[in-house]
Amino acid sequence: MSRTALIAVIAVLAVAAGVFAYQAHERDENTLDISVSPSGVKVD
């Protein structure tokens, strides 16, 4: 495998990892957590 092809593969993997991390972050930010306990209701 040539050096250019290896760099291209690494770049594609890095971009894919970045997209996955961004989507995971957005999914965590857009969740609504409602907890009901004896002390009351908590909304996060």
Distance bins in CASP14 RR format, pairs under 12 A and 6 or more apart:
PFRMAT RR
TARGET T0000
AUTHOR 0000-0000-0000
RMODE 2
METHOD distances of the structure
MODEL  1
1 7 0 0 0 0 0 1 0 0 0 0 0
1 8 0 0 0 0 1 0 0 0 0 0 0
1 9 0 0 0 0 1 0 0 0 0 0 0
1 10 0 0 0 0 0 1 0 0 0 0 0
2 8 0 0 0 0 1 0 0 0 0 0 0
2 9 0 0 0 0 0 1 0 0 0 0 0
3 9 0 0 0 0 0 1 0 0 0 0 0
3 10 0 0 0 0 0 1 0 0 0 0 0
4 10 0 0 0 0 0 1 0 0 0 0 0
4 11 0 0 0 0 0 1 0 0 0 0 0
5 11 0 0 0 0 0 1 0 0 0 0 0
5 12 0 0 0 0 0 1 0 0 0 0 0
6 12 0 0 0 0 0 1 0 0 0 0 0
6 13 0 0 0 0 0 1 0 0 0 0 0
7 13 0 0 0 0 0 1 0 0 0 0 0
7 14 0 0 0 0 0 1 0 0 0 0 0
8 14 0 0 0 0 0 1 0 0 0 0 0
8 15 0 0 0 0 0 1 0 0 0 0 0
9 15 0 0 0 0 0 1 0 0 0 0 0
9 16 0 0 0 0 0 1 0 0 0 0 0
10 16 0 0 0 0 0 1 0 0 0 0 0
10 17 0 0 0 0 0 1 0 0 0 0 0
11 17 0 0 0 0 0 1 0 0 0 0 0
11 18 0 0 0 0 0 1 0 0 0 0 0
12 18 0 0 0 0 0 1 0 0 0 0 0
12 19 0 0 0 0 0 1 0 0 0 0 0
13 19 0 0 0 0 0 1 0 0 0 0 0
13 20 0 0 0 0 0 1 0 0 0 0 0
14 20 0 0 0 0 0 1 0 0 0 0 0
14 21 0 0 0 0 0 1 0 0 0 0 0
15 21 0 0 0 0 0 1 0 0 0 0 0
15 22 0 0 0 0 0 1 0 0 0 0 0
16 22 0 0 0 0 0 1 0 0 0 0 0
16 23 0 0 0 0 0 1 0 0 0 0 0
17 23 0 0 0 0 0 1 0 0 0 0 0
17 24 0 0 0 0 0 1 0 0 0 0 0
18 24 0 0 0 0 1 0 0 0 0 0 0
18 25 0 0 0 0 1 0 0 0 0 0 0
18 26 0 0 0 0 0 1 0 0 0 0 0
19 25 0 0 0 0 0 1 0 0 0 0 0
19 26 0 0 0 0 0 1 0 0 0 0 0
20 26 0 0 0 0 0 1 0 0 0 0 0
20 27 0 0 0 0 0 1 0 0 0 0 0
21 27 0 0 0 0 0 1 0 0 0 0 0
21 28 0 0 0 0 0 1 0 0 0 0 0
22 28 0 0 0 0 0 1 0 0 0 0 0
22 29 0 0 0 0 0 1 0 0 0 0 0
23 29 0 0 0 0 0 1 0 0 0 0 0
23 30 0 0 0 0 0 1 0 0 0 0 0
24 30 0 0 0 0 0 1 0 0 0 0 0
24 31 0 0 0 0 0 1 0 0 0 0 0
25 31 0 0 0 0 0 1 0 0 0 0 0
28 44 0 0 0 0 0 1 0 0 0 0 0
29 44 0 0 0 0 0 1 0 0 0 0 0
31 43 0 0 0 0 0 1 0 0 0 0 0
31 44 0 0 0 0 1 0 0 0 0 0 0
32 42 0 0 0 0 0 1 0 0 0 0 0
32 43 1 0 0 1 0 0 0 0 0 0 0
32 44 1 0 0 1 0 0 0 0 0 0 0
33 41 0 0 0 0 0 1 0 0 0 0 0
33 42 1 0 0 1 0 0 0 0 0 0 0
33 43 1 0 0 1 0 0 0 0 0 0 0
33 44 1 0 1 0 0 0 0 0 0 0 0
34 40 0 0 0 0 0 1 0 0 0 0 0
34 41 1 0 0 1 0 0 0 0 0 0 0
34 42 1 0 0 1 0 0 0 0 0 0 0
34 43 1 0 1 0 0 0 0 0 0 0 0
34 44 1 0 0 1 0 0 0 0 0 0 0
35 41 1 0 0 1 0 0 0 0 0 0 0
35 42 1 0 1 0 0 0 0 0 0 0 0
35 43 1 0 0 1 0 0 0 0 0 0 0
35 44 1 0 0 1 0 0 0 0 0 0 0
36 42 1 0 0 1 0 0 0 0 0 0 0
36 43 0 0 0 0 0 1 0 0 0 0 0
END
